[in-house]
Amino acid sequence: MSKEETNKFSLEIEKIAAEKSISHMDAVIFYCEKTGLEIELTAKLISSSLKTKIKLEAEKLHYLPKSSTNKLPV
């Protein structure tokens, strides 16, 4: 996939997430349902910044273990 396709996809996901007030993970699923794109194919389209956002959302929802970072417990 080209960088242009990746940027276009990521911008569309950001737009959907903001407009519908949903998570980025849900925005990817919504986009796939709307366009008929197979979810498995999105892995190549997701930019590194979007991957980071999805990862943080997954950690917050306890879908993934939290990254070991030097954060103070709050």
Buried (B, 14 or more C-beta within 10 A) or exposed (E): EEEEEBEEBBEBBBEBBEEEEBBBBBBBBBBBEEEEBEEEEBEEBBBEEBEEBBBBBBEEEEEEEEEEEEEEEE
